[in-house]
């Protein structure tokens, strides 16, 4: 099988560095390009990081992007012109940026996921089933914890889980987002979905969904122990995307959850 030429954007970040390690161990991929938003003199796998450009991405098949929203949109603009496939692990997009991603997906295959973990995507699926099964007496809230360096909150994964709740009720997530808390020891249920985000230490990722009727509590949760969980998932997504036509895909499509 011919190796897939891979580019990693945001190569100096935690996920970028982990992706380089995972790529080195995976025989399906050949790392051909690394990009960053600042000048980096050091080489990784014999490749010197560069700025995003058509020249840098010209020989790639797939670009994996774990950066920030503005950078992702810049990458999609280039990828769209070059007809390159893109796996997006970046989070924190606003509505306008989400619409731009949808527009670019009409031209190129894009897989976007707030979390590349198989377990987390299963959790989202179970969250949707629970939300659909429980009546309006059950209120919900979402807890998540990440390392102290993570800036956005609620996390992309927490919002994915919120979407699971919303989809179960056939409602729009943006209309169901309630209060968002940061580093609270406890937080309340609400008529909308309340979120509490913890940022401390080097926590890789903890997520919990709770449903309460006042008489019982149903809890769904996931805890990650190794960042390779996410990079391996991103590589799996990249391989899967190679055979896809233009469109906006998710890990749920990859895992074939009905």
N, C-alpha and C positions, 0 to 999 in steps of 0.2 A: 504493500500500500504506500502511495506517495505521501510524504510527510506534509502536514499542514503548516504553511508559513504563518508565524504568529508575531503580532506586535503587542506590546504591553504599554499602555499609557498610565502615567502616574507610577513609574517604576521605582521611585524612591520611597513610596509610602509602605505601610505595613503589608497591605495586600499585594502591592507591586513586587516587593521583595519575596513574598511567599510564592507568588506566581512564577517568578524566575526559578526558584528552587523546584517547584512542582513540574515545570516545563522541562527542566534538566533530567528529570526522572521518567518522563513520559515519551515513549518512542514514537508516538503519533505526531509529535510537533517538532518544528524547527524554529527556534527563536531568531527572527531576522531584524527586529527593530524595537527600540526602547525610547520612550519619550518622557520628558519632564518639563515643567514650566520655568525652570531655572538652569543655569549652566552647570553641568556635572562633568568633571574631568576623569573620574574613575570609570573603568570599563566593567561590565558584568557579562559573563559568558562570552567575552571577547567583543562585546558591543558597547559603544559609547552612546549614552543617552543624548537625544537631540530634542529640538522643539517640534511640535506637531506641524507637519507640512505634507504636501502631495508627494514630494520626493521621498520622504522617509517612509510613507505608507505604500508606495507604489508596488513593491514586491510582496506585500502581505496578502494573505487570504482572509484572515480574521484579526480584528483589533479588539483586545480586551481592555475595557476602560473602568478603572476605579479611581476617579479623580474628584472633581467638584462640578456642579451643574453647568456652569458657563464653559468649562473646558470640554465637557461631554458634547455640548451643542456645537462647539468648534470642530471637534473630531467628526461628528455626524455630517457636517457640511462638507468636509474633505472626503469622507468615506462615500458619501452619496455621489460625489463627482467621479470618484474612482471605481464605484460599484464594489465596494468592499463590505464584508459582513462585520457586524459589531455586536459584542456582548457587553452589556452595561450593568455594572455592579454599583455604580454611583447612586447616592441617595440625596434627598433634600430638594427635589425639583418642585418648582411652583407650577401652577396650572398652565401658564403660557408655555413653559418649557416642555411640559407633558404633551401639549398639543403639537409642538414642533417635532418631538420624537415620533408622534403618530404620523405626521406628514412625511418625515424622512423614511419611515417604514414602508411607504408606498413605492419607494424606489429601491430599497435594499433590505435584506433580512436583518432584523434586530431582535435579539433576545435580551429583555430587560427584567431584572429581578432584584428586589431589595435584599434578598438573601439567596445564596447559591446552594445552601445546604438541602439535601434530600429530606432530612428530618424536619426542618423548619417548614418546607413546602407541604409536607404531610400534615404538620400542625395547622397550617392555614386551611387546608382542605377539611380537617376535622372541625376546625372553628366554624367554618361555613355550615357544615352539617348540623352542629350543635345549635347555631343561631337560627337556622331554618326550623329545627325541631322544637325549640323552646318558644313559648308564647311571650307576649309583651310584659308579663309580670316579672320576667327575668331581666335584670339590669346587668350591664357588662362593664368591665374595666380592664386595662392592659398595663402590665408592668414590664419594664425592660432595663437591663444593666449592661453597660459597656465600659471600656477602658477610659481613663481620664482625658485622653487626647481626642476623643470623638466629639466633634463640635455640634452636629445637628441633633435635635431631639424634637419629637419622638423619633426613634430610629426608623430607617426604611422598613425594617422587619416588623416593627410595631405597627406601622401604617399598613403593611401587608395584612397583618392579622386583623386590623381594624376593617380593612376592605373585605376580609372573610366574613366578619360579622355583618357588614353592610350588605354584601351580596346575598347572605342568607335571608335577609329581610327584604330583598329586592329594592334597596335604597342606595343613594349615592353617599360614598364615604364622607365627602366634604360637608354634607348636611348633617352628619352624625358625630363629627368630632366635637367633643366637649372641652373640658379644661385640661391643660397640659401642665404637669408639675415636674420640677427638677430637684432631685436629691431629697425627696420627702420620705420619712420613715413609714408613713401610711397615707392613704388617700381614699376618697369616697367613691362610691358608685354614683351614677347620675342618670338622668333620662337619656343623655347622650353618652358616648364612649369617653371616659376620662383616661388619661395616660399619665404614668409616672416614670420618669427616666432617671436612672442612677448612673453617675459618671465617677468612677474611682478606680484606683490601682490599674491593673492590666487585665481586667475581666475581658474575656474573648466574646462572650455573648450569652445572656440569659433572657428568656422571654416567657411570659405567663399571661394567660387569658382566664378571667374569672367571670362566671355567670352566677347571679344570686337572685333568688326569689324572696329572700327574707326568711325562708324556712329551710333552705339548703343552698350550698355553694358547689358549683361544678368548676373544677380547675383543669386546664390543659397547659402543659409547660414543656420547654425544651432548654437544654443547657449544652453549650459547645465547649470542648476542652482543647481543641487543636485548630489553629487557623488554616491548616492544610485542608480542612473540611470544605472551606469556601473556595480555595484555589482549585482543588480537584473538581469541584462542581462547575467552576467556570470553564475548565478545560473540557469537561464532558459536554457542556453547553456549546462550546466552540465547535467540537466535532459534529454534534447533532445539527448545528446551524448550516454546516457545509452543504447539506442536501436540500435546504429550504429555499423557497421562492420569497420575494419581497413580502414583508409582513411584520407585525409586532407580536413576538412570541414571549412566553414566560416559562419558568421551570415547570409549571403545571402542564404545559403542552408537552414538554420533554418527557415528563413522568407519566403522561397519558392518564391523568386523573380525569374522570368523566365530569 
